Amino acid sequence: MEQSGSKSYKLSKLKQESSKPFSVETVVYFDAGSSELAQHQIQKWKDSVLVYLSQTLDSVTLIGSADTTGNLAKNRRLVKERVQGIRKCLIDWGVNSEIIFCQYLEPIQGRSPKEREQFRSVVIQWKGFGSA
């Protein structure tokens, strides 16, 4: 105990929790020709990333892509719309907009239907400190 004037203060060292750095990727997939997610898809995605939302985040990078099926200009627009939709969700969930970085890839040609499905996505790279 230290005394200061007529007040007493108990001084103690706070035990600092050890936080480990982490870097994790998650992916959100979209239907062909769409940049919209249904409400149930958004909720399912949110439930799967809650652990990252509760950590101390240094950065969140969004990498959008599309396949080359159809019109090139439309596919480029879809890439931007998909990334911006994911960005909006993250901000709505409390992620600081200043740590969100966006990358827009050129549409990628897939050889098979399964490969094309993989390219209709936004990859989210989470980097921060915590127990993720």
C-alpha angles and dihedrals in degrees: 000000000000124000123219114181106308095336128089123210126194108219120203136156114250114232106239116221114230112239120193122210115247137189118192136166127213127179134214116200126207134202118255112281093007137109094178128098121203115243092250090053091051091050092047090050092047091051090052094052101039090106090062093045089059094053130086101266123205095181144349116203120196117201114189127196142169137190123251096245109127130354117004095214091050091049091052089051090049091054091055094043092050093050093045091049091053090045091053092051092051092050090048088053092054105267111145108249090218092068096049114099123188131209124185116202124203112253111278125221113236121203096208135029090251092052091049089053090056091055093055092081153092117233113209116204112198119197125177148092129292141072098304 
